[in-house]
Amino acid sequence: MNPFLSRLSFRTAGESHGPELTTILEGIPRGLKIDTDAIDFDLRRRQGGAGRGGRQRIEDDTVRITAGVRRGVTIGSPLCLVVANRDHKIDELPEPTRPRPGHADLSGAFRYDDHDIRGTLERASARETAARVAAGGIARQVLQAVGSEVFGFVRSVGDAALPAELGATIERDDLASLRQIRDASKLYTLDGSVDAAMAREVADAGREQDTVGGIVEVHALGVLPGVGSHLQWHERLSARLMGAVGSIHAFKGVEIGLGFESARLRGSAVHDEILPAAPGGIVARGSNRAGGLEGGTTNGQSVVVRGAMKPISTLRKPLRSIDLTTGEPDEAGYERSDICAVSAASVVAEAMVALVLADAVLARVGGETIEEFVRRHAECRAAAIRLSRG
């Protein structure tokens, strides 16, 4: 079982230059018709965006489901999802000896008490996230079965950022057009002029043989209120979302709603006032500064999670390091890498948010089949509406 999940469980296996990446995903109800084209689309998005390296021109990621389905429909047993690597020459690759600052090279050497940097970097590589995106694609389809949507985009790259108000609130009716804008942009963002500024940040970093990071944002719309728990620290949905998003390679910060900004404001400028329910709906809120979570539990607003990705650790202009075989000063090694992977990170963040939310909703609602899950979910939502009307 994963620490961030209770009903679902997923584990990935595979190395960056091994034969394939594999995910075992358990807990998906029986009867879900899997749309593999949608998963493949997300896998292609993970490979895209300005600043990606040569590896993305080699691979053509698609998912192959080898267990857990019959005629394209889940049967309740564990799903096995496979993404093949075209570049699978792990046994022929050289043995690095100069650890890269910011990567797992040196910390892995300390962990295993050896000089096998290759053995660490092959698993520590962000190539592993292709397996996460495949699993997240299944979770997204579980959420869609009950009317929930997950949408991620890039908020900033380097100093280029969207205006705070753009994308702060996303309505369901705007999703289709926003997806078109995002998918047509170079950096998976929501404004053409900002996209151009972000692309310049990437180009400037490339010319300087450097790398650049940024911030991604994920909105989950239509999430059932009352999902999560305040009873134990590890059951708080806020903690589980932050841990899951924070587990993405190169992420150094995660926030929900206003996040760190809330620490600089007075309470009257942070908390969301509660207003009477509209006909047929739950209680309204004057804003969504809490990011859809209060007390570790969903409150009926959209869930909003943001993650900060540091610049990629592998630089063409190497930083100082040592050679582990001699202990002498040297330049850090170089492995084929990206200038910027923030766009890809937004797709991975979507997957991680979808996995945690699908797990939490399934745990709250229950159901061994999709039909039962959908029925129970409708009953829970109807109860929330009744409660809102007094």
N, C-alpha and C positions, 0 to 999 in steps of 0.2 A: 504494500500500500504506500502511496506517496504522501508526504507530510502535508501537502496542500489540498489533498482530495480525500473524500470519505466514501462516496458511492462508486466513483470511477477509480481506476488505477491505470497508469501508463508508464512504461519504461522504454527507453531507447537503447539501441546497441549499434555499434559500427564505428569505424574510424574514417578520417577525412579521405584517405587514399586506399581504404579497404574496398572489398567487392560491392558492399551495399550498406545502407542504413535501414534498420528495422525498428518498428514500434509494435509493442504488444499493448493493446488497449482493451481493458475489461470493464464491464458494467453497463455497456450500451444495451438498451432494451431490444427485445425482439421486434421485428417488423419495420425497421427503418430502411427505406429504400435509399441506397447510397448513390450520390451524384459524384462519380469520380472525375467528371469534367470540371466540376467546381473546385475540387481539391487540386487538380492539375493546374488550374488557373492561378490558384494561390501559390503553388510551387513556382510557377513562372514569375509571378510578382516578386517572390522572395529572391529570385536571381537578378532582378532588374534594378533600375535606379542608376543615376549618374554616380560615377566613381567606383563602380565594381571592377574587379580584376579579371585576369585572363581565365580563371577557373570557370567563370560563368559562361564563357564562350565554348567551353569543352562539354559541359554537362547539359543535358536536356531532361530536367527532372519531371518524372511522372510517377504516380503511385500504382502499385500492384498489390491487390488484396488477396492474400493466399490462405486466409482462414477466417471463419466467423460470419461468412455470408453464403447464401444459397440463391442463385439467380439474381444476384445484386441486392439482396435484402438481408439485413442482419438476422441471425437466428439465436441471439442471446449468449453465444459462447465468445471467448476472447477473439478479438480481431488482430490479425497480423498484417501490418502495412509495410511494404518494402519500397524503398527508393534506391535504384541502382546507381552506382558510380561508374562512369566511363573511365575516369582517370583512377585506376586501381592498381597502383604499382608500389604499394607500401613496402614490400620486401626488397625493392631495388633502390629505394631512396637513400641518400647519404645520411650519415650520422652527425647531426649538428653538435657542436661543442661550445658555442658561444650563446648563452641565454639572452633573450630579448627582453628588455625592461617593459613591464606592463603585461607580459604574457605569463602563462603558467610554467614556462620552461624551468626557471630556477626553483620556484616553490615545489614543482613536481619532483625535481632532483632531491630536495630536502625530504619530501614525503617518502620516496622510495629508497633513499640513501644510495643513489646510483647516478651515473652520468647519461642515462638514456633519455635525452631530451625528445628524441623522435617518438618514443613510447608514450610520452605525455602529450606532446602537441597534437598527435594524430587524433586523440579523443577530446582534447580541450578545444579543438578547432570549432569555429562556428558552423562548419559544414553539418554538424549534428542537428542544427535547427531545422533542416529540411524534414527530418523525422517528426519534429514537434509540429511543424505546419501541417503535415499529413494528418496527425492525430487531432489537431485543432480543427481541421476541416470537417471531421466527423462530428465533433462537439458543436460546431457552428450549425450543422444540419439538425442536431437534436434541439437546439434553441429555436431554430426557425420553425420547427414543428409546432411550437407554442407561441409563435408570433414575436420572438425576440431577435434582434439583429445586432451584430457587432461590427463596428466601423472604425478603422484606424487610419491615421495620416501622420505626416511629418509636420511638426510645429516649427522647428528651427534647425538650421544647419550652420554651425559657426555663429557668426554675428547676424546672419539673415534669418528673420523670424516673421511669422504671420502676426498681424495685429491681434491683440488679446481678445477682441470681440469676435473675430472671425473663427468660426468653429466652436465658440464657447458653448453655444446651445445648438443642438442638431435635432431637427424635427424629422419624423418618419417620412413625410411627404417630400423632403429635400434629399433623401438618401440617394435616389437614382441619379440625380444630377450631380451631386457631390462625388459619387463614385466615378462618374465620367470625367469630371475635372481632375480628380486625383490620379486616375489611371492614365490620363493623357499627359500628365506632367512628368518631368525628369526626376523629381525628388519626391513624388507621391504626396504633394501638398495641395492646398485649396485655392491658390491664387497665382495667376500666370506671372505677374511681375515679381512676386516673392520667389517663385520657382526659379526665375532667371537669376535673381540675386543669390539663391542657394547654389545654383550651378556654377556661378562665378567663384563662390567660396571653395567649391570642390576643385575647380580648375586651378585656382591660385595655389591651393595646397599641393596639387599634383606637380605644378611647375617648380615648387620649392622642395620636391621630393619628401613631402610631409603628408599628414593625414588630418582629417577633420571629423568631429562628432556632431551631435545634435540631440534634439528632444522629439520624442514621438508621443502621440496621444491616441487613446482608444475610448470610444463611447459605446456602451451597450444599452440599447433602447428596448423598452417593453419588458424589463425584467420584473418578475413577480415580486411584490412587496412581502417582507417578512422572511426573506431567505438569508441564511447565516445564523449566527447566535452570539449572544453576549455572555453565555454561561461559562465558557472556558477560553483562555487566551488563544489556544490554537484553533478554536472554532470560529473566531471572528473572521468574517469574510474579508474585511479590510486587510487583516494581516496575511491572509492566504493570497489575496490578489497582489499585495506588495511583494510577498516572497516569490510568487511565481514569475512576476514581471522582472523582479530584481535578479532572478536566476539566469536571465538572458545574457549571453556573452557580451562583455564590455559595458554592461549597465552599472552605473554608480549611484543612481538615485531614483526613487519612485515616490510619487505623491498621488493623492486622491483628492479630487475637487480643487479647492484653493491650495491645499498642501502647505508648503513652507510659507506661502504668502499669509496664511491665516495667523501665523505666529507674530506678524507685524501689525495686525489690525485689532481694533476693539471688538468685543463680542457682538455688538449691534451691527457690525459690518461683516460678520462672519456667518452667523446662524440664519437659516432659512425659515421665514415666517410660515405658519400653517394657516391655510385659507379653506373656506368651505368647498366641498366637492362640486364639480360640474355634474350635470345630469348624466347618469350612467358611468361615472368615474369615481376614483378615489379622491381623498383630500388633496387639495392643490397646495403648491408651495410658491412663495413669492420669488424664489431664486433656487439655484442648485449649487451653492457653494460647497456643500458637503459631498458633492460628487456621488449622490445617490446612496450613501451609506451613513447610518447613525447607529452607534452602539454595536458596530460590527455586523449590522443587518441591513438589508436593502429597505428603502423607505418609499419605493414607488417611482422615484425619479430615475433618470438615466444614470448609469454607473459611468464615472469618468476617471480614467487612470492615465497617468503621465509617467514616462520614463526617460532618464537622461543617459545617453550613450557617450562614453569617452571616445576619443580618436583611436583608430585601430593601432595596435601595438607594433606592428611590423612596418618599419620605415625604410625607404630606399636610401635615405641619408641617415645612416645608423647612429644610434646613441652609443655612449661608452658602455662597455661590459668587460667580462673577463673570459678567458678560455678555461673551461672547467678541467681540462686535462693537464694544464700547467699552473693554473691560478694566476697567470700573468694578465695584465691589462690588454684589452683588444676591443675591436668594434663588435657590436651585436650582429648576430647572423641575420640572414634575410630568407624568408620563405615567400613564395608568390602570394600576393595579398591585394587588398582593396585600398583605395584612397579614402573612400567613404562608404559605409554600409548602413547608414541611418534608414534609408528607404526599406531595405530588407528587414531591418529591426522592427519597423512598424508592422510588417506582416507577421513576424514572429510574436510580437506583443499581442496582436489580435488573437493568434492561436492560443496563447497562454491564458488570456482573459476568457476566451470561449471555453477552454477546458475547465477552469475553476468555476465559472458560472454554471455550465452544464452540470457539473458535479453537484454544486450546491442546490440547484433547482431540482435535480433528480432525487437528492437526499431529502429535500423538504416535501416533495409531492409524492414520490414513490411510483411504482408501476413496473411490471415485468415486461410489458409490451408497449410499443409506442401508442397504440390506441388507448390503453389504460392510462398511460402517462398524460396524454392530451386531455382525456376526460377529467382526471383528477386535478390537473392544472386549471381547467376551466372552473371547477368547483372552488378551488382556492381563490381564484381571482374574483369570483362572484361573492365569496365571503368577505373579501377585502372591500368590495364596493358596498356591501350591506353595512359593514362596520363604519364606513365613512359617512353613512347617512344617519347615524345615531339610532 
